[in-house]
Amino acid sequence: MLSILDGLYVHWAKTENPELVEMVMLTAFGESVADQARSRLFDPAHPLPFANLEGPGGRKQHGIQGVTGHG
């Protein structure tokens, strides 16, 4: 799926409250999505990174069949 995998980086940091930090980061991500890009999303109400199915405001509608994982 990711043809540019060798050019990607994983950044991480230790935290005492990973759930809170994840929601803060997902909220910041969603707020930074441009209106033009948001309007083209399958679920414009939940602009999350491609691998995230849940975030602030609930589970995004994605149109992918057979997705059952939670958490």
PyMOL Python script that loads the backbone (N, CA, C, O; Angstrom):
from pymol import cmd

cmd.read_pdbstr("""\
ATOM      1  N   MET A   1       0.802  -1.182   0.000  1.00  0.00           N
ATOM      2  CA  MET A   1       0.000   0.000   0.000  1.00  0.00           C
ATOM      3  C   MET A   1       0.854   1.260   0.000  1.00  0.00           C
ATOM      4  O   MET A   1       0.499   2.248  -0.643  1.00  0.00           O
ATOM      5  N   LEU A   2       1.967   1.236   0.708  1.00  0.00           N
ATOM      6  CA  LEU A   2       2.821   2.418   0.790  1.00  0.00           C
ATOM      7  C   LEU A   2       4.076   2.178  -0.025  1.00  0.00           C
ATOM      8  O   LEU A   2       5.009   1.518   0.432  1.00  0.00           O
ATOM      9  N   SER A   3       4.092   2.708  -1.210  1.00  0.00           N
ATOM     10  CA  SER A   3       5.240   2.495  -2.100  1.00  0.00           C
ATOM     11  C   SER A   3       6.450   3.332  -1.698  1.00  0.00           C
ATOM     12  O   SER A   3       7.546   3.123  -2.219  1.00  0.00           O
ATOM     13  N   ILE A   4       6.266   4.276  -0.779  1.00  0.00           N
ATOM     14  CA  ILE A   4       7.371   5.145  -0.354  1.00  0.00           C
ATOM     15  C   ILE A   4       7.829   4.807   1.066  1.00  0.00           C
ATOM     16  O   ILE A   4       8.351   5.668   1.774  1.00  0.00           O
ATOM     17  N   LEU A   5       7.634   3.571   1.473  1.00  0.00           N
ATOM     18  CA  LEU A   5       7.921   3.169   2.837  1.00  0.00           C
ATOM     19  C   LEU A   5       9.354   3.487   3.266  1.00  0.00           C
ATOM     20  O   LEU A   5       9.577   3.875   4.413  1.00  0.00           O
ATOM     21  N   ASP A   6      10.318   3.331   2.375  1.00  0.00           N
ATOM     22  CA  ASP A   6      11.713   3.617   2.731  1.00  0.00           C
ATOM     23  C   ASP A   6      11.957   5.095   3.005  1.00  0.00           C
ATOM     24  O   ASP A   6      12.969   5.447   3.611  1.00  0.00           O
ATOM     25  N   GLY A   7      11.059   5.960   2.575  1.00  0.00           N
ATOM     26  CA  GLY A   7      11.217   7.392   2.793  1.00  0.00           C
ATOM     27  C   GLY A   7      10.407   7.932   3.959  1.00  0.00           C
ATOM     28  O   GLY A   7      10.365   9.144   4.173  1.00  0.00           O
ATOM     29  N   LEU A   8       9.763   7.053   4.714  1.00  0.00           N
ATOM     30  CA  LEU A   8       8.931   7.481   5.835  1.00  0.00           C
ATOM     31  C   LEU A   8       9.679   7.342   7.149  1.00  0.00           C
ATOM     32  O   LEU A   8      10.616   6.552   7.266  1.00  0.00           O
ATOM     33  N   TYR A   9       9.259   8.110   8.123  1.00  0.00           N
ATOM     34  CA  TYR A   9       9.862   8.077   9.450  1.00  0.00           C
ATOM     35  C   TYR A   9       8.780   7.839  10.489  1.00  0.00           C
ATOM     36  O   TYR A   9       7.630   8.234  10.299  1.00  0.00           O
ATOM     37  N   VAL A  10       9.149   7.196  11.584  1.00  0.00           N
ATOM     38  CA  VAL A  10       8.267   7.025  12.722  1.00  0.00           C
ATOM     39  C   VAL A  10       8.841   7.862  13.857  1.00  0.00           C
ATOM     40  O   VAL A  10       9.990   7.675  14.259  1.00  0.00           O
ATOM     41  N   HIS A  11       8.033   8.785  14.370  1.00  0.00           N
ATOM     42  CA  HIS A  11       8.443   9.619  15.500  1.00  0.00           C
ATOM     43  C   HIS A  11       7.634   9.178  16.716  1.00  0.00           C
ATOM     44  O   HIS A  11       6.447   8.875  16.601  1.00  0.00           O
ATOM     45  N   TRP A  12       8.271   9.144  17.865  1.00  0.00           N
ATOM     46  CA  TRP A  12       7.573   8.719  19.065  1.00  0.00           C
ATOM     47  C   TRP A  12       8.114   9.479  20.271  1.00  0.00           C
ATOM     48  O   TRP A  12       9.212  10.035  20.236  1.00  0.00           O
ATOM     49  N   ALA A  13       7.326   9.490  21.326  1.00  0.00           N
ATOM     50  CA  ALA A  13       7.738  10.097  22.584  1.00  0.00           C
ATOM     51  C   ALA A  13       7.019   9.381  23.719  1.00  0.00           C
ATOM     52  O   ALA A  13       5.862   8.987  23.574  1.00  0.00           O
ATOM     53  N   LYS A  14       7.684   9.217  24.817  1.00  0.00           N
ATOM     54  CA  LYS A  14       7.095   8.585  25.988  1.00  0.00           C
ATOM     55  C   LYS A  14       6.136   9.575  26.659  1.00  0.00           C
ATOM     56  O   LYS A  14       6.422  10.770  26.745  1.00  0.00           O
ATOM     57  N   THR A  15       5.001   9.062  27.130  1.00  0.00           N
ATOM     58  CA  THR A  15       4.038   9.906  27.835  1.00  0.00           C
ATOM     59  C   THR A  15       3.360   9.110  28.940  1.00  0.00           C
ATOM     60  O   THR A  15       3.254   7.887  28.855  1.00  0.00           O
ATOM     61  N   GLU A  16       2.911   9.789  29.954  1.00  0.00           N
ATOM     62  CA  GLU A  16       2.194   9.149  31.055  1.00  0.00           C
ATOM     63  C   GLU A  16       0.723   8.933  30.717  1.00  0.00           C
ATOM     64  O   GLU A  16       0.060   8.131  31.375  1.00  0.00           O
ATOM     65  N   ASN A  17       0.199   9.623  29.713  1.00  0.00           N
ATOM     66  CA  ASN A  17      -1.220   9.531  29.373  1.00  0.00           C
ATOM     67  C   ASN A  17      -1.381   9.401  27.858  1.00  0.00           C
ATOM     68  O   ASN A  17      -1.775  10.365  27.202  1.00  0.00           O
ATOM     69  N   PRO A  18      -1.086   8.235  27.291  1.00  0.00           N
ATOM     70  CA  PRO A  18      -1.097   8.086  25.838  1.00  0.00           C
ATOM     71  C   PRO A  18      -2.466   8.315  25.194  1.00  0.00           C
ATOM     72  O   PRO A  18      -2.539   8.827  24.077  1.00  0.00           O
ATOM     73  N   GLU A  19      -3.548   7.944  25.880  1.00  0.00           N
ATOM     74  CA  GLU A  19      -4.877   8.140  25.298  1.00  0.00           C
ATOM     75  C   GLU A  19      -5.180   9.625  25.118  1.00  0.00           C
ATOM     76  O   GLU A  19      -5.693  10.038  24.078  1.00  0.00           O
ATOM     77  N   LEU A  20      -4.862  10.422  26.129  1.00  0.00           N
ATOM     78  CA  LEU A  20      -5.089  11.863  26.049  1.00  0.00           C
ATOM     79  C   LEU A  20      -4.214  12.486  24.965  1.00  0.00           C
ATOM     80  O   LEU A  20      -4.690  13.289  24.162  1.00  0.00           O
ATOM     81  N   VAL A  21      -2.950  12.118  24.944  1.00  0.00           N
ATOM     82  CA  VAL A  21      -2.026  12.681  23.953  1.00  0.00           C
ATOM     83  C   VAL A  21      -2.463  12.302  22.542  1.00  0.00           C
ATOM     84  O   VAL A  21      -2.379  13.125  21.629  1.00  0.00           O
ATOM     85  N   GLU A  22      -2.927  11.070  22.351  1.00  0.00           N
ATOM     86  CA  GLU A  22      -3.409  10.661  21.033  1.00  0.00           C
ATOM     87  C   GLU A  22      -4.598  11.512  20.599  1.00  0.00           C
ATOM     88  O   GLU A  22      -4.653  11.945  19.448  1.00  0.00           O
ATOM     89  N   MET A  23      -5.542  11.758  21.490  1.00  0.00           N
ATOM     90  CA  MET A  23      -6.709  12.577  21.137  1.00  0.00           C
ATOM     91  C   MET A  23      -6.299  14.015  20.827  1.00  0.00           C
ATOM     92  O   MET A  23      -6.843  14.630  19.909  1.00  0.00           O
ATOM     93  N   VAL A  24      -5.352  14.550  21.580  1.00  0.00           N
ATOM     94  CA  VAL A  24      -4.863  15.909  21.316  1.00  0.00           C
ATOM     95  C   VAL A  24      -4.221  15.976  19.929  1.00  0.00           C
ATOM     96  O   VAL A  24      -4.457  16.917  19.171  1.00  0.00           O
ATOM     97  N   MET A  25      -3.408  14.969  19.609  1.00  0.00           N
ATOM     98  CA  MET A  25      -2.742  14.966  18.295  1.00  0.00           C
ATOM     99  C   MET A  25      -3.750  14.778  17.164  1.00  0.00           C
ATOM    100  O   MET A  25      -3.640  15.437  16.131  1.00  0.00           O
ATOM    101  N   LEU A  26      -4.735  13.887  17.342  1.00  0.00           N
ATOM    102  CA  LEU A  26      -5.740  13.685  16.303  1.00  0.00           C
ATOM    103  C   LEU A  26      -6.613  14.916  16.118  1.00  0.00           C
ATOM    104  O   LEU A  26      -7.019  15.235  15.000  1.00  0.00           O
ATOM    105  N   THR A  27      -6.901  15.607  17.215  1.00  0.00           N
ATOM    106  CA  THR A  27      -7.660  16.859  17.118  1.00  0.00           C
ATOM    107  C   THR A  27      -6.867  17.899  16.333  1.00  0.00           C
ATOM    108  O   THR A  27      -7.415  18.566  15.455  1.00  0.00           O
ATOM    109  N   ALA A  28      -5.588  18.038  16.644  1.00  0.00           N
ATOM    110  CA  ALA A  28      -4.731  18.997  15.927  1.00  0.00           C
ATOM    111  C   ALA A  28      -4.641  18.632  14.449  1.00  0.00           C
ATOM    112  O   ALA A  28      -4.687  19.514  13.591  1.00  0.00           O
ATOM    113  N   PHE A  29      -4.514  17.351  14.144  1.00  0.00           N
ATOM    114  CA  PHE A  29      -4.473  16.904  12.753  1.00  0.00           C
ATOM    115  C   PHE A  29      -5.754  17.312  12.037  1.00  0.00           C
ATOM    116  O   PHE A  29      -5.705  17.912  10.963  1.00  0.00           O
ATOM    117  N   GLY A  30      -6.907  16.987  12.633  1.00  0.00           N
ATOM    118  CA  GLY A  30      -8.193  17.294  12.024  1.00  0.00           C
ATOM    119  C   GLY A  30      -8.404  18.778  11.799  1.00  0.00           C
ATOM    120  O   GLY A  30      -8.961  19.182  10.778  1.00  0.00           O
ATOM    121  N   GLU A  31      -7.960  19.595  12.750  1.00  0.00           N
ATOM    122  CA  GLU A  31      -8.111  21.050  12.624  1.00  0.00           C
ATOM    123  C   GLU A  31      -7.217  21.627  11.537  1.00  0.00           C
ATOM    124  O   GLU A  31      -7.474  22.723  11.039  1.00  0.00           O
ATOM    125  N   SER A  32      -6.169  20.901  11.166  1.00  0.00           N
ATOM    126  CA  SER A  32      -5.243  21.425  10.162  1.00  0.00           C
ATOM    127  C   SER A  32      -5.589  20.983   8.738  1.00  0.00           C
ATOM    128  O   SER A  32      -4.940  21.420   7.788  1.00  0.00           O
ATOM    129  N   VAL A  33      -6.602  20.123   8.576  1.00  0.00           N
ATOM    130  CA  VAL A  33      -6.997  19.679   7.240  1.00  0.00           C
ATOM    131  C   VAL A  33      -7.701  20.828   6.526  1.00  0.00           C
ATOM    132  O   VAL A  33      -8.682  21.373   7.031  1.00  0.00           O
ATOM    133  N   ALA A  34      -7.203  21.187   5.366  1.00  0.00           N
ATOM    134  CA  ALA A  34      -7.775  22.297   4.596  1.00  0.00           C
ATOM    135  C   ALA A  34      -9.208  21.977   4.187  1.00  0.00           C
ATOM    136  O   ALA A  34      -9.543  20.818   3.943  1.00  0.00           O
ATOM    137  N   ASP A  35     -10.052  23.002   4.112  1.00  0.00           N
ATOM    138  CA  ASP A  35     -11.450  22.813   3.744  1.00  0.00           C
ATOM    139  C   ASP A  35     -11.600  22.094   2.410  1.00  0.00           C
ATOM    140  O   ASP A  35     -12.470  21.236   2.264  1.00  0.00           O
ATOM    141  N   GLN A  36     -10.761  22.433   1.440  1.00  0.00           N
ATOM    142  CA  GLN A  36     -10.841  21.802   0.125  1.00  0.00           C
ATOM    143  C   GLN A  36     -10.552  20.301   0.225  1.00  0.00           C
ATOM    144  O   GLN A  36     -11.231  19.491  -0.406  1.00  0.00           O
ATOM    145  N   ALA A  37      -9.549  19.938   1.014  1.00  0.00           N
ATOM    146  CA  ALA A  37      -9.220  18.520   1.203  1.00  0.00           C
ATOM    147  C   ALA A  37     -10.318  17.827   2.004  1.00  0.00           C
ATOM    148  O   ALA A  37     -10.712  16.708   1.676  1.00  0.00           O
ATOM    149  N   ARG A  38     -10.807  18.477   3.042  1.00  0.00           N
ATOM    150  CA  ARG A  38     -11.855  17.901   3.887  1.00  0.00           C
ATOM    151  C   ARG A  38     -13.105  17.581   3.060  1.00  0.00           C
ATOM    152  O   ARG A  38     -13.741  16.549   3.272  1.00  0.00           O
ATOM    153  N   SER A  39     -13.449  18.445   2.140  1.00  0.00           N
ATOM    154  CA  SER A  39     -14.658  18.243   1.340  1.00  0.00           C
ATOM    155  C   SER A  39     -14.566  17.012   0.439  1.00  0.00           C
ATOM    156  O   SER A  39     -15.590  16.507  -0.021  1.00  0.00           O
ATOM    157  N   ARG A  40     -13.356  16.528   0.183  1.00  0.00           N
ATOM    158  CA  ARG A  40     -13.176  15.357  -0.681  1.00  0.00           C
ATOM    159  C   ARG A  40     -13.075  14.049   0.100  1.00  0.00           C
ATOM    160  O   ARG A  40     -12.962  12.980  -0.500  1.00  0.00           O
ATOM    161  N   LEU A  41     -13.116  14.123   1.420  1.00  0.00           N
ATOM    162  CA  LEU A  41     -13.013  12.921   2.248  1.00  0.00           C
ATOM    163  C   LEU A  41     -14.319  12.129   2.221  1.00  0.00           C
ATOM    164  O   LEU A  41     -15.392  12.701   2.029  1.00  0.00           O
ATOM    165  N   PHE A  42     -14.226  10.834   2.412  1.00  0.00           N
ATOM    166  CA  PHE A  42     -15.394   9.974   2.496  1.00  0.00           C
ATOM    167  C   PHE A  42     -16.277  10.413   3.667  1.00  0.00           C
ATOM    168  O   PHE A  42     -17.504  10.389   3.568  1.00  0.00           O
ATOM    169  N   ASP A  43     -15.644  10.813   4.780  1.00  0.00           N
ATOM    170  CA  ASP A  43     -16.357  11.290   5.971  1.00  0.00           C
ATOM    171  C   ASP A  43     -15.736  12.618   6.409  1.00  0.00           C
ATOM    172  O   ASP A  43     -14.856  12.630   7.270  1.00  0.00           O
ATOM    173  N   PRO A  44     -16.178  13.724   5.833  1.00  0.00           N
ATOM    174  CA  PRO A  44     -15.589  15.026   6.163  1.00  0.00           C
ATOM    175  C   PRO A  44     -15.720  15.431   7.633  1.00  0.00           C
ATOM    176  O   PRO A  44     -14.968  16.281   8.109  1.00  0.00           O
ATOM    177  N   ALA A  45     -16.666  14.830   8.353  1.00  0.00           N
ATOM    178  CA  ALA A  45     -16.849  15.164   9.768  1.00  0.00           C
ATOM    179  C   ALA A  45     -15.764  14.554  10.654  1.00  0.00           C
ATOM    180  O   ALA A  45     -15.589  14.972  11.799  1.00  0.00           O
ATOM    181  N   HIS A  46     -15.038  13.568  10.129  1.00  0.00           N
ATOM    182  CA  HIS A  46     -13.986  12.899  10.896  1.00  0.00           C
ATOM    183  C   HIS A  46     -12.692  12.841  10.081  1.00  0.00           C
ATOM    184  O   HIS A  46     -12.326  11.775   9.589  1.00  0.00           O
ATOM    185  N   PRO A  47     -12.002  13.962   9.934  1.00  0.00           N
ATOM    186  CA  PRO A  47     -10.743  13.964   9.169  1.00  0.00           C
ATOM    187  C   PRO A  47      -9.600  13.382   9.999  1.00  0.00           C
ATOM    188  O   PRO A  47      -8.948  14.091  10.765  1.00  0.00           O
ATOM    189  N   LEU A  48      -9.374  12.093   9.836  1.00  0.00           N
ATOM    190  CA  LEU A  48      -8.329  11.400  10.586  1.00  0.00           C
ATOM    191  C   LEU A  48      -7.258  10.882   9.640  1.00  0.00           C
ATOM    192  O   LEU A  48      -7.530  10.699   8.453  1.00  0.00           O
ATOM    193  N   PRO A  49      -6.043  10.639  10.134  1.00  0.00           N
ATOM    194  CA  PRO A  49      -5.018  10.002   9.306  1.00  0.00           C
ATOM    195  C   PRO A  49      -5.545   8.675   8.756  1.00  0.00           C
ATOM    196  O   PRO A  49      -6.415   8.052   9.364  1.00  0.00           O
ATOM    197  N   PHE A  50      -5.025   8.247   7.622  1.00  0.00           N
ATOM    198  CA  PHE A  50      -5.594   7.097   6.913  1.00  0.00           C
ATOM    199  C   PHE A  50      -5.701   5.841   7.758  1.00  0.00           C
ATOM    200  O   PHE A  50      -6.635   5.063   7.564  1.00  0.00           O
ATOM    201  N   ALA A  51      -4.793   5.613   8.677  1.00  0.00           N
ATOM    202  CA  ALA A  51      -4.799   4.372   9.451  1.00  0.00           C
ATOM    203  C   ALA A  51      -5.655   4.454  10.712  1.00  0.00           C
ATOM    204  O   ALA A  51      -5.832   3.448  11.398  1.00  0.00           O
ATOM    205  N   ASN A  52      -6.183   5.616  11.025  1.00  0.00           N
ATOM    206  CA  ASN A  52      -6.984   5.782  12.228  1.00  0.00           C
ATOM    207  C   ASN A  52      -8.469   5.660  11.895  1.00  0.00           C
ATOM    208  O   ASN A  52      -8.988   6.399  11.058  1.00  0.00           O
ATOM    209  N   LEU A  53      -9.142   4.730  12.551  1.00  0.00           N
ATOM    210  CA  LEU A  53     -10.568   4.554  12.340  1.00  0.00           C
ATOM    211  C   LEU A  53     -11.395   5.283  13.385  1.00  0.00           C
ATOM    212  O   LEU A  53     -12.567   5.578  13.151  1.00  0.00           O
ATOM    213  N   GLU A  54     -10.795   5.578  14.540  1.00  0.00           N
ATOM    214  CA  GLU A  54     -11.511   6.259  15.611  1.00  0.00           C
ATOM    215  C   GLU A  54     -10.698   7.442  16.097  1.00  0.00           C
ATOM    216  O   GLU A  54      -9.467   7.428  16.076  1.00  0.00           O
ATOM    217  N   GLY A  55     -11.412   8.460  16.534  1.00  0.00           N
ATOM    218  CA  GLY A  55     -10.754   9.638  17.053  1.00  0.00           C
ATOM    219  C   GLY A  55     -11.762  10.517  17.754  1.00  0.00           C
ATOM    220  O   GLY A  55     -12.845  10.058  18.118  1.00  0.00           O
ATOM    221  N   PRO A  56     -11.415  11.789  17.949  1.00  0.00           N
ATOM    222  CA  PRO A  56     -12.350  12.711  18.590  1.00  0.00           C
ATOM    223  C   PRO A  56     -13.671  12.732  17.816  1.00  0.00           C
ATOM    224  O   PRO A  56     -13.672  12.913  16.598  1.00  0.00           O
ATOM    225  N   GLY A  57     -14.765  12.553  18.497  1.00  0.00           N
ATOM    226  CA  GLY A  57     -16.057  12.579  17.829  1.00  0.00           C
ATOM    227  C   GLY A  57     -16.546  11.227  17.358  1.00  0.00           C
ATOM    228  O   GLY A  57     -17.640  11.131  16.803  1.00  0.00           O
ATOM    229  N   GLY A  58     -15.762  10.175  17.566  1.00  0.00           N
ATOM    230  CA  GLY A  58     -16.231   8.836  17.232  1.00  0.00           C
ATOM    231  C   GLY A  58     -15.494   8.160  16.103  1.00  0.00           C
ATOM    232  O   GLY A  58     -14.379   8.538  15.744  1.00  0.00           O
ATOM    233  N   ARG A  59     -16.144   7.145  15.547  1.00  0.00           N
ATOM    234  CA  ARG A  59     -15.567   6.296  14.503  1.00  0.00           C
ATOM    235  C   ARG A  59     -15.870   6.900  13.142  1.00  0.00           C
ATOM    236  O   ARG A  59     -17.004   7.298  12.873  1.00  0.00           O
ATOM    237  N   LYS A  60     -14.859   6.970  12.286  1.00  0.00           N
ATOM    238  CA  LYS A  60     -15.079   7.555  10.961  1.00  0.00           C
ATOM    239  C   LYS A  60     -15.711   6.534  10.020  1.00  0.00           C
ATOM    240  O   LYS A  60     -15.466   5.332  10.126  1.00  0.00           O
ATOM    241  N   GLN A  61     -16.513   7.029   9.117  1.00  0.00           N
ATOM    242  CA  GLN A  61     -17.057   6.224   8.029  1.00  0.00           C
ATOM    243  C   GLN A  61     -15.980   6.203   6.953  1.00  0.00           C
ATOM    244  O   GLN A  61     -15.499   7.261   6.546  1.00  0.00           O
ATOM    245  N   HIS A  62     -15.593   5.024   6.487  1.00  0.00           N
ATOM    246  CA  HIS A  62     -14.450   4.946   5.583  1.00  0.00           C
ATOM    247  C   HIS A  62     -14.757   4.222   4.284  1.00  0.00           C
ATOM    248  O   HIS A  62     -14.018   4.374   3.311  1.00  0.00           O
ATOM    249  N   GLY A  63     -15.815   3.449   4.243  1.00  0.00           N
ATOM    250  CA  GLY A  63     -16.174   2.757   3.021  1.00  0.00           C
ATOM    251  C   GLY A  63     -15.372   1.491   2.737  1.00  0.00           C
ATOM    252  O   GLY A  63     -15.517   0.894   1.671  1.00  0.00           O
ATOM    253  N   ILE A  64     -14.530   1.078   3.677  1.00  0.00           N
ATOM    254  CA  ILE A  64     -13.724  -0.135   3.507  1.00  0.00           C
ATOM    255  C   ILE A  64     -14.529  -1.307   4.064  1.00  0.00           C
ATOM    256  O   ILE A  64     -14.991  -1.263   5.204  1.00  0.00           O
ATOM    257  N   GLN A  65     -14.691  -2.336   3.268  1.00  0.00           N
ATOM    258  CA  GLN A  65     -15.468  -3.511   3.674  1.00  0.00           C
ATOM    259  C   GLN A  65     -14.632  -4.439   4.553  1.00  0.00           C
ATOM    260  O   GLN A  65     -13.428  -4.583   4.340  1.00  0.00           O
ATOM    261  N   GLY A  66     -15.272  -5.071   5.544  1.00  0.00           N
ATOM    262  CA  GLY A  66     -14.633  -6.083   6.351  1.00  0.00           C
ATOM    263  C   GLY A  66     -13.789  -5.584   7.504  1.00  0.00           C
ATOM    264  O   GLY A  66     -13.068  -6.377   8.109  1.00  0.00           O
ATOM    265  N   VAL A  67     -13.844  -4.304   7.836  1.00  0.00           N
ATOM    266  CA  VAL A  67     -13.066  -3.772   8.944  1.00  0.00           C
ATOM    267  C   VAL A  67     -13.837  -4.026  10.233  1.00  0.00           C
ATOM    268  O   VAL A  67     -14.952  -3.532  10.404  1.00  0.00           O
ATOM    269  N   THR A  68     -13.247  -4.788  11.130  1.00  0.00           N
ATOM    270  CA  THR A  68     -13.940  -5.137  12.367  1.00  0.00           C
ATOM    271  C   THR A  68     -13.154  -4.753  13.608  1.00  0.00           C
ATOM    272  O   THR A  68     -13.707  -4.774  14.708  1.00  0.00           O
ATOM    273  N   GLY A  69     -11.887  -4.404  13.468  1.00  0.00           N
ATOM    274  CA  GLY A  69     -11.049  -4.119  14.632  1.00  0.00           C
ATOM    275  C   GLY A  69     -11.474  -2.884  15.382  1.00  0.00           C
ATOM    276  O   GLY A  69     -11.849  -1.878  14.779  1.00  0.00           O
ATOM    277  N   HIS A  70     -11.416  -2.955  16.683  1.00  0.00           N
ATOM    278  CA  HIS A  70     -11.680  -1.805  17.562  1.00  0.00           C
ATOM    279  C   HIS A  70     -10.532  -1.720  18.548  1.00  0.00           C
ATOM    280  O   HIS A  70     -10.006  -2.730  19.017  1.00  0.00           O
ATOM    281  N   GLY A  71     -10.155  -0.463  18.854  1.00  0.00           N
ATOM    282  CA  GLY A  71      -9.143  -0.271  19.890  1.00  0.00           C
ATOM    283  C   GLY A  71      -7.796  -0.298  19.422  1.00  0.00           C
ATOM    284  O   GLY A  71      -6.864  -0.146  20.212  1.00  0.00           O
TER     285      GLY A  71
END
""", "prot")
cmd.dss("prot")
cmd.show_as("cartoon", "prot")
cmd.util.cbc("prot")
cmd.orient("prot")
